[in-house]
Amino acid sequence: MNDLYIILTASLVSASCALLGCFLILRRMAMVGDAISHAVLPGIVIAFLLSGSRDSVTMLIGAGIIGMFTTFLIEFFHKKARLQTDASIGVTFTWLFAIGVVLISLFAGKVDLDQDCVLYGEIAYVPLDVIITQGGINIGPKALYVSGIILIVNLLFVSLAYRKLFLTTFDPYFATAIGISTTVWHYALMGAVSMTTVASFESVGAILVVALLIAPAATAYLLTDNFKTMLALACLMGVLSSITGYYLAVWLDGSIAGAIATMSGVHFALAMLLSPSHGMIYKKLKTHIH
């Protein structure tokens, strides 16, 4: 049963990340998830200093607030300081991460408080953190419910706002011309990314969240030119990476998160080589035939 809990949690998180990752890749903001994973450190420290507690909910709230602040800063530097998006991301996350390190050294040096012990989880521990009802009934891992809720929220967000997200991603000038605010929908998307990233940290770990935000969506991008198909394929590739990665970890007796991220990379490499539309081998064959 523990195997199933881990695979289900990874699959739910991967589908949530893949949905948003498709938009991030097309907006050339693929590294936002990585930025948020580093930039939330001061939020964790401030939450600890204000509450005096290392309770995961308190830490997640602090991290979530700073995660949103990170996305605002990235956009602010991009628009006001005329920095390219990648430079804005780099400046923001290194600055906030450094502030977090300074705060830890000043105020929490004698406390076992760092990203690893407070927020960055390990997916192998998912079956251990269960929800027990007042009647003493074990209803399953907390991570399973959290990741399920995140997926439902993201599915509702993407389906209800699909037209606006689609237009602001592919043709922001046309979207502005017909009265759709590109800024509002940019922050709405970044808010969803921040929520998904931070809420998934404790369940599956930061490295895996970043990998699942980028790799399945990038793989799907190589396999199709239809955006709706890309969204579906990205979710499918994320689930496939979760299943194959878990069994690879069992076979090797290694890190589950590392194995899932590795399989995400393997699937991307296969798509890069064998994709019928963008694959390197297909292109060479096509050139050779012509």
Secondary structure, DSSP 8 states (H G I E B T S, - for coil): -HHHHHHHHHHHHHHHHHHHHHHHHHTT-TTHHHHHHHHTHHHHHHHHHHH----HHHHHHHHHHHHHHHHHHHHHHHHHS---HHHHHHHHHHHHHHHHHHHHHHHSTTS--SHHHHT---GGGGGGSEEE-TTS-EEEEHHHHHHHHHHHHHHHHHHHTHHHHHHHHH-HHHHHHTT--HHHHHHHHHHHHHHHHHHHHHHH-HHHHHHHHHHHHHHHHHH-S-HHHHHHHHHHHHHHHHHHHHHHHHHHT--HHHHHHHHHHHHHHHHHHH-TTT-HHHHHHHHHH-
